Amino acid sequence: MVNPEEAVILNALMRQLLVSAQEDMGENGLNVVLRSVGLDRFVGNFPSNDTNPGIKSVEYAKFNEAIEAFYGRAGKGMLRRIGKAAFQYGVREQGALMGVAGVALTLMPQKERIKFVLNAMVNALNKTNPQVDAWL
């Protein structure tokens, strides 16, 4: 098992998070949160939109935690909006990797759609990052 401090995630996942957060918080809000947790390297410099594992998972977690801490009670709702936007961005930008087509998803019943998307995400994570042992 990989030490949590050494675990990495895909560049595209961090990019999706940052782009979506910027849409919700604005550029200044995003930059303040990034600086507050020592992630200055992402200010105006988002990771590339590829499937290379290059971002530490603790950085991803720090950023999410910082949003909740910075915005207080409103942080949870903000994270929900950011997560939804990040997923939609991911389907648009990395849909082929996940095997997800946006139009096909809208035609499925909600329960099937959730199961399909979760399975696709697990398969994509396992395929692109050998450190991950995800299952559903």
C-alpha positions in Angstrom: 0.0 0.0 0.0 1.2 3.5 -0.8 1.9 6.0 1.9 -0.9 8.7 1.7 1.8 11.4 1.7 3.2 9.8 -1.5 0.0 9.0 -3.3 -0.7 10.9 -6.5 -3.7 11.7 -8.7 -4.1 12.6 -12.3 -3.2 16.1 -13.5 -6.7 16.3 -15.2 -8.5 15.7 -11.8 -6.7 18.7 -10.2 -7.3 20.8 -13.3 -11.0 20.0 -13.2 -11.2 20.9 -9.6 -9.3 24.2 -10.1 -11.3 25.3 -13.2 -14.6 24.5 -11.5 -13.6 26.3 -8.3 -12.5 29.4 -10.3 -15.9 29.4 -12.0 -17.7 29.4 -8.6 -15.3 31.5 -6.5 -13.8 33.8 -9.1 -10.1 34.1 -9.8 -9.3 36.2 -6.7 -11.2 33.8 -4.4 -9.4 30.8 -5.9 -6.0 32.5 -5.5 -6.7 33.4 -1.9 -7.6 29.8 -1.0 -4.6 28.4 -2.9 -2.2 30.7 -1.1 -3.8 30.0 2.3 -2.7 26.4 2.1 0.7 26.8 0.3 -0.5 25.8 -3.2 0.8 29.0 -4.8 2.3 27.0 -7.7 -1.3 26.6 -9.0 -2.0 30.4 -9.0 -2.5 31.1 -12.7 -0.8 27.8 -13.5 -3.3 25.0 -13.7 -1.9 21.4 -14.3 -2.1 20.1 -17.8 -5.3 18.3 -19.0 -3.7 14.9 -19.2 -4.0 11.5 -17.5 -0.5 11.5 -16.1 -0.4 11.0 -12.3 1.5 14.1 -11.2 -0.4 15.8 -8.3 -0.1 14.7 -4.7 -3.4 13.6 -3.4 -2.7 15.5 -0.2 -2.6 18.7 -2.2 -6.1 17.9 -3.6 -7.4 17.1 -0.1 -5.8 20.3 1.3 -7.5 22.4 -1.3 -10.9 20.9 -0.5 -10.4 21.3 3.2 -9.3 24.9 2.7 -12.5 25.8 0.9 -14.6 24.5 3.7 -12.4 26.3 6.3 -12.3 29.6 4.4 -16.0 29.8 3.6 -17.4 28.2 6.8 -20.9 26.8 6.5 -21.2 28.0 2.9 -18.1 25.9 2.1 -20.1 22.6 1.9 -22.5 24.0 -0.6 -19.7 25.5 -2.6 -17.9 22.1 -2.7 -21.0 20.5 -3.9 -21.3 23.0 -6.8 -17.6 22.7 -7.6 -17.9 18.9 -7.6 -20.8 18.9 -9.9 -19.1 21.3 -12.3 -15.8 19.3 -12.1 -17.7 16.2 -13.0 -19.4 17.9 -16.0 -16.0 19.3 -17.1 -14.5 15.8 -16.8 -17.2 14.3 -18.9 -16.6 16.9 -21.6 -12.8 16.8 -21.5 -12.0 13.2 -20.5 -15.2 11.5 -21.4 -13.5 9.0 -23.7 -11.2 7.9 -20.9 -14.1 7.3 -18.6 -16.3 5.7 -21.3 -19.0 8.3 -20.6 -21.0 10.1 -23.1 -23.0 13.1 -21.8 -26.0 12.5 -24.0 -26.2 8.8 -23.2 -26.2 9.6 -19.5 -29.3 11.8 -19.8 -31.3 9.0 -21.3 -30.6 6.5 -18.4 -32.7 6.3 -15.3 -31.0 7.9 -12.3 -30.0 4.7 -10.4 -28.5 3.2 -13.5 -26.7 6.5 -14.4 -25.1 6.7 -10.9 -23.9 3.1 -11.0 -22.6 3.5 -14.6 -20.7 6.7 -13.8 -19.2 5.3 -10.6 -18.1 2.1 -12.4 -16.6 4.2 -15.2 -14.7 6.4 -12.7 -13.3 3.3 -10.9 -12.2 1.8 -14.1 -10.6 5.0 -15.3 -8.7 5.5 -12.0 -7.5 1.9 -12.0 -6.4 2.1 -15.6 -4.5 5.4 -15.4 -2.9 5.1 -12.0 -1.1 2.0 -10.7 -1.2 3.3 -7.1 -5.0 3.1 -7.1 -6.9 0.0 -6.1 -10.4 1.4 -6.4 -13.5 -0.8 -6.4 -17.2 -0.4 -6.2 
